[in-house]
Amino acid sequence: MPRTCSLIPLKANEAYANTSYSDIPDIIQLTPYVENAVAYIAGYVAKTLLKRLDCSTCAAALTQQNTDHTDNVYHLTETKNRGGLTTPSQSTVAVCSEAEKCFRRMKAVQPPSCEKFADTVMLCTTEDVMSRQKPIFAELHDHMFDTEPENNHIIHLVKAVAQEYTRIRLYHWGKEYTSSISESKIRKNLSKLILFKHQ
């Protein structure tokens, strides 16, 4: 009996289907600093999905034991790692990098607070990743034939990674937006005088 990996439904979002976001030119070039931050977040994404995945083969593809020291995207992860961090695989980092690019492209078109923004970014990321010449999650190529066509584990995994990364980015954007529209708090700078300001 085929194994299932039903984290996210395969149905396309109507808002995405009716909008040609994928036609927007990809002018985003991630800096080495951003690439390291994305790889660091990708480790948390992998750690979160490991708790929800039922397929052990797909779960193994999310992480890797040893990092390639010639790849600078793992520098931040190696610096902060004291033995408890999850090291994401190169494919996981690649999906998160594409999700970051799509997030920035979509944010330039519409605010992240609009309806179904996360679904649009997730589907746009999936389309960009699956259309790459270099295959994603190459170790799952043979495993893909163990499942039904409607339950492609590679597509499910890419969608799950993109969705989780987008959720984290939306949370960060929300914190920044709330901070920008709220009054500055003096508690951080004048902690001894807050009683006089009733804060």
N, C-alpha and C positions, 0 to 999 in steps of 0.2 A: 504494500500500500504506500503511495507516495507521501513523503513528509511534507508538512505544511509550515509556512513561514508567514502567516497572515497578520502582519503588523499594520499594514496600510492597504486599503482597497485600491484596486487598479483603475477604478473609474476616473476618467479625466474630469477636471473641474470645468464647469460651463464658462466661468469667467475667463479662465485661461484659454479655452478653446475659441472664444469669440474675440480675443485680443492678441495681436501679433507682437507680444513683448520679445519674443525670440529674435525679431528682426532688428531690435535696437543694437547698434554697433557696440561691441565689447571693447571699450576703451580703458577699462580698469586694469591697471598693472599693480599687483600687490607688492609692496615693499618687503625687503627681508624681515623687517620688524613685524609687519602684519602676518607674513607667512609663518613666523615662529609662534605668534599668538594664536593663529588658526590651528597649527599643529598641537599646541597645548590644549586648546578647547576640544580638538578632535579626540584627545585622550579621554576627556570626560564624557564625550558623546559615546565613545566605544564602551566605556564603563557602564553607562546608563543602559545601553542597548543589550549588554550582556545579561542583564537581569531579566529582560523581557523576551529574548530569543529562545525558541524551543529547539531550533536546529543547531546542533553542536558544530556542524561543518561551517555554517555561516558565521557562527560566533567566533570560531577560530580565525576566520578571515579578517575580522575587525582589528585584531591586535597582532603584534609581533614581539618576539623576545628581545632581539638585539637590534639596535638602531645602526644605520649606516653612517659612520662618522664622517663620510664625505658629503653627506646631505645636511646642509646647514639649517634646515627647517626644524630639526630636532634639538637645536642648541639650547633653547629655553627649557624644554622638557628635561633634558639631561642635567641642566644647571639646577633646577628646582627639585629634581627627583631625589628623594631620600629613601627610596625603596618601596614607596606606596603608590606611585603614579602608574597609570596604565599607558603603555606606549602604543599609539595607534599604528596600524599598517599604512603603507604608502597609499593604498587605494582609499582608505578612510580619509586620510589627509587630502587627497586629490578631490574627493567629493565635497569635503568641507570648504576647500578653497574655491571650488566652483559655486558653492552656495553663498560664500562671502561676496564673490563677484556679482552673482545674480541679485543678492540683497541690495548691493549698492546701486546696481542698474535700476532695479525696481523703485528704490527710494528716490532716485532722481526723477522718476515719472510720476509717482504718487506717494503720499505719506504712508508709512507702515501701519497707521491706525485704520486704514480703510478696510472694508470687508474682504475677507478671503485673501489678504495679502500673503499670509504664510503659505497657503495652498498654491498660490501662483508662483512664489519663489521655489517651492519644493518641486513643482512640475517643470518649471523652467530649468532648474538644476538637473533634474533627471534627463530631460531632453538633451542638454548640452553634454552631460557625461556619457550617455549612451551613444551619442553620435561621434565621439572621439575616435581617432584612428587607433590609439593605444587602448587595448581592452582594459576594463576596470574589473577588479577582483578576478584576475586571470586564473587563480587557483580554484575558482568555483566553476570553471568552464565545463568540466565533466560532470560535476554535481548538478549543473543546470538540467541535464538530460534525465535526471532521476525524478523530476517533478513534471507536473502537467503544464502545458503551455500557458494556461491562464494563471498559473501559480509560479511564475519565474522567480526564483529566489534572488537572483542578482538584481532584478528591477526592484523587488521588495526591499532589499537591503539598501540600495542607493536611495530610495525614497525615505526609508526610515532614518538614515544618517542625515539626509538633507533636512528632513522635518525637525529632527532634534536640534540640529545646529541652528536652524532658523528660529526655533523657540527660544534658544539662549540669546540670540542676537536681538530678538524682539523685546526680551526682558531688559537687556542692557539699554536699548533705545528708549524704552519706557522710563527707565530710571533717569536717563539724561534729559528727556523731555520734561518730566516732572520737576527736575531740578532747575531747568531753564525758565519755567513759568512760575515757580514759587519764589517767595521773597527770600533773600539771603538771611540765614540764621546766624546770630551772633554767638550762639552757644559754642561753636567750634573755636572761635577766636577769643571770646571774652567770657570764659566760663565762670569767672568770679563775679561778673556783673550782670548775670542773666536775671537775677531776682528783681533788678530795677527795670528790666525791660519786659518782665512777665513772660519770659520764654523758658 
